[in-house]
Amino acid sequence: MLWYLHLCADAGIVVEEYSDQAEGRMEVGSDGAGRFTSVTLRPNVTIGRGPRDRAADLHEVAQRMCFIANSVNFPVRHEPTIRVREDRG
């Protein structure tokens, strides 16, 4: 999330809300030891200003920069939902 917010700020995208629904898959061996095999992040982002497509694309860039995603031995996927806040005029 921190990399994503940083990249959005650099791109002039104003993130007003951010929440995430993460789902992890695990496997457990016959000896009871387990490990994660994948994680899917489903961030819900509301932007106040900036292009929606660019806001979605920045999730991929953030993943490449993320310390955690680069430290685990399983895939981390993103399925973002981007909403543009209606003009409050």
LUMVOZA-107931 format. One line per 3 residues: number of its first residue (from 1); their letters; for each residue x, y, z of C-alpha. Coordinates in steps of 0.5 Angstrom, whole numbers, always signed. Example, Ala and Ser with C-alpha at 12.3 -4.5 7.8 and 13.67 -1.06 7.14 Angstrom:
! residues 2
1 = AS = +25/-9/+16 | +27/-2/+14
END
This chain:
! residues 89
1 = MLW = +0/+0/+0 | +6/+5/+2 | +9/+4/-5
4 = YLH = +2/+5/-8 | +1/+11/-5 | +7/+14/-6
7 = LCA = +7/+13/-14 | +0/+16/-14 | +2/+22/-11
10 = DAG = +8/+22/-16 | +3/+21/-21 | -2/+27/-19
13 = IVV = -7/+22/-17 | -11/+24/-10 | -12/+17/-7
16 = EEY = -18/+19/-2 | -20/+12/+1 | -16/+5/+1
19 = SDQ = -18/-1/+4 | -16/-8/+2 | -19/-15/+2
22 = AEG = -13/-20/+2 | -14/-28/+1 | -8/-33/+2
25 = RME = -8/-40/+0 | -4/-45/+4 | -2/-52/+4
28 = VGS = -1/-57/+10 | +4/-62/+9 | +3/-69/+12
31 = DGA = +7/-67/+18 | +2/-61/+20 | +7/-56/+17
34 = GRF = +4/-51/+13 | +6/-45/+8 | +3/-40/+4
37 = TSV = +2/-42/-4 | -1/-35/-6 | -4/-29/-4
40 = TLR = -9/-24/-8 | -10/-17/-6 | -16/-14/-7
43 = PNV = -15/-6/-6 | -21/-2/-7 | -19/+5/-8
46 = TIG = -23/+12/-9 | -19/+17/-12 | -21/+25/-12
49 = RGP = -17/+27/-18 | -13/+23/-24 | -14/+18/-29
52 = RDR = -17/+12/-27 | -13/+7/-32 | -6/+10/-29
55 = AAD = -9/+9/-22 | -10/+1/-24 | -4/+1/-27
58 = LHE = +0/+3/-21 | -1/-3/-17 | +3/-7/-22
61 = VAQ = +9/-2/-21 | +8/-2/-13 | +8/-10/-13
64 = RMC = +15/-9/-17 | +18/-4/-12 | +14/-8/-5
67 = FIA = +19/-10/+0 | +14/-16/+2 | +12/-18/-5
70 = NSV = +20/-19/-6 | +21/-23/+0 | +16/-28/-1
73 = NFP = +17/-35/-5 | +10/-35/-7 | +6/-30/-12
76 = VRH = +2/-24/-10 | -3/-22/-15 | -7/-16/-15
79 = EPT = -15/-15/-17 | -16/-7/-16 | -22/-4/-16
82 = IRV = -22/+4/-18 | -27/+9/-16 | -27/+16/-18
85 = RED = -30/+20/-13 | -36/+24/-16 | -35/+32/-17
88 = RG = -38/+35/-10 | -39/+41/-14
END
